[in-house]
Structures are given as structure tokens and as C-alpha cells.
Amino acid sequence: MSSPVAADPTVRLNISDVQAALKADGVDGWLLYDFRGINPIAGDITAVARQGGHLATRRWYYLIPATGEPRGLVHAIEKNSLAHLPGTTQRYAGRDQLEAGLKRLLQGVRTVAMEYSAGCAIPYIARVDAGTIELVRQSGADVVSSGDLVQRFSAVWRDDEIATHRSASDKLYRVKDRAYDEVSRRIRDGRPTNEYDIQQLMVGWFRDEGLVTDSDPNVSAAENSGNPHYLPTAPAHRAIGPNEIVLLDLWGKLDVPGAVFADITWVGYTGREVPQRYAKAFDAVRRARDAGIQLVQGAAREGREVRGFEVDRAASAVLREAGYGDRILHRTGHSLGESVHGAGVNMDDYETHDDRRLLPGTGFTIEPGLYFDDFGVRTEINMVVAARDAAVTGPLQTEIVRLM
């Protein structure tokens, strides 16, 4: 018999816990599958992606049944792909052997969870290709989404992971403060500056703080702040002058194994008095952010279930009531993890309808924004849910920062 806990400490699985969840959901098994990294969720949960000493270039399958021993299917030239996991493993070589092996693997399984989303409702979960879904269905099993399983067994942070998030958050706020101080100093002194200069200073401060990230930070001035995913580059950037919005969006994590991201956005103004148009828009996103926070915290204190789409609805309702419905361009927030966009629930009823629950131990952003042709505003904070609480892991911006 297999051990209930995977022997490899990097595996994010407790087999007994998974089986209990499957039984509670009335699902016969969870079939984890990958081919050359197309399903990073499976690669992360099983730690196949982190194993050394062999290649993993062929299709592999790992079934955790609701009852009984896990079982796998691997290519004969990569027989050790699942050797670090509990259970038995069979091998295939040719495609006929693969199809026959898959049928044996799924024998007795009527309903199986996979990284699939009906109608691609949650594309962050939809990692298994349509052809593989067809093969599984041809083997006699019905496929349902593993979204709730992924949320529980991939997106829930341990205490040590929460500590890395909080540390990264503190460092990001220091970098943000240094960036605004530098912009303010240059504007006051009449020194020319631009988005790219400030961004590259921030890149250096990231190194000083021991932060790593997947992209240089976003420094957006004036009309560029109205483009949510704008990034200045060496050949394409804008000067930063007096009396302009300067939006900073920065994300990073500690440079240690298992660290998880923090991600914040603040808005500044290179003048003494913030124009009413800017201040009014920012006040709307601030109130929208706070509505989302209050919903999450109230539900946690009362032991109520809350789902991602509900947080988005609460925040976006504030923006619509303020007359800004046509200026919403994105969801209210996203999951955080070892990637800045994690595998957990997103605060989304706009781009998708994410009906997954916010579980204790999950971390995510709340970041409502409004975007116009000549400027944009967004406030982004991070939250971590506990059993009877939900904490914001950094200071809240209450008004546009005056940089003069």
C-alpha cells in the first residue's frame, strides 16, 4: 500500500486529504495530466516539473481515486517520471498502448476531475487540451472541473509561505516610496525624467531588496496610466512632467524556493493640488476597493462562504453607482501564488464568472481601476484569508499622493 503523504517534500499533495475531498464532492477521481508543460498546475502539484535526473517530454497521467491506491501511466522511455509519488505505475510506448493503458487506468471510474472548465468559463483552470478530454471520455469517464481541488491543494498557503508574502509586501512598499521620492525630487529640481528611468531605478531596488519578478514594474505617466498593462521600454516611454498622474504597479517575491508574490498599485500626482476629475475617479476606486475588503472580512468573521464573483460584484457596483460603468476594463482582482497570477480563485464576474470559494490560506489582490483616454487610476492591495479573519497585508492608499 502507498503512503497517504507523498514522500517528496516538494509535492503539494496529501493523498488522504484529496480522497476525502473527492468523496465529499461525489467525484470518483482526480486525473492529473501533462505534456511538455502545458498543464503547469499538474506539474506543480505533483512536483514532476521539479524532479531532476530524468526528462519528462512525453505524456503522463496520475490518477488519485476517491478510494484505493493512486496509479499512473508513463512512457516507457521515462519510466521514472512518477517514481517520487505513491502508488503503482504502468507504462506505454506506442499510441495503441497509451489508449489501452488509459482505459485500464480509468477502469471503474465514472466521473473524473481534470484541469478543465466547461465553456472555458475559467480559462486559468482550462489547462488540459480538448483531444485529451476526448480520449478520457472515450475511455468511459465523464470529465468535470478540478477547479475547487486546485484551489484547495495548489492555492492554499502554508504559514511559511504567508510569511514570504508579507516580507515581499513590505519590500514592495519601500520600493514604491523610493520611486515616488525620486520622481518628486526630480520634478522639484526641474531635472528631466521619464518613465523608463524610474522603472530601471526600481529594478535596481528590487535587487537590493532580494526580490525577483517576471517583469519590470509598470511606471505610467499621464495618458499611459489609462492603459492598464502598459510597460515603458528603452525605445518606447514618456517623459514625466509637472501636474501629471504617475501610476506605479509593482509585483515581486523573495528569491527563495516556495516564495509567493505580493502585488501593489499606487497613484501619484506631480503637482500641489490634484484636479477634481482625478480625485473623484480615485475616490470611486478607493470606495470600490473598500467594499470588496469589507465583504471578504465580514464573511470571514461570520464564517460565511464567499466566492470570487461576489467580491467583483461588490466592488464594481460602487463604480457603476458613481457613473463609471463604461470605464471598467478588467476584473477586481486575481489569485496570488508562486506566479503573480496564481491558480486560485480570482475576484471576477466581469472577464469570467469565478464561482470558486475563498478558502482560508488563500491570497489575492483587490484592484479596481478606471481608465480614460488621458489618465487612469487604480488602487491595488493584497489580502490573505484565515479561518475567522481576512487581513490586508499592507497600507491602504486613501488619496492620490501629491509629489510636490
Secondary structure by P-SEA (a helix, b strand, c coil): ccccccccccccccaaaaaaaaaaacccbbbbbbcccccaaaaaaaccccccccccccbbbbbbccccccccccccccccccccccbbbbbbccaaaaaaaaaaaaccccbbbccccccccccccccccaaaaaaaaaabbbbbbaaaaaaaccccccaaaaaaaaaaaaaaaaaaaaaaaaaaaaaaacccccaaaaaaaaaaaaaaacccccccbbbbcccccccccccccccbbbbbbcbbbbbbbbbccccccbbbbbbbbbbbbccccccaaaaaaaaaaaaaaaaaaaaaaaaaaacccccaaaaaaaaaaaaaaacccccccccccccccccccccccccccccccccccccccbbbbbbbbcccccbbbbbbbbbbbccccccccbbbbccccccc
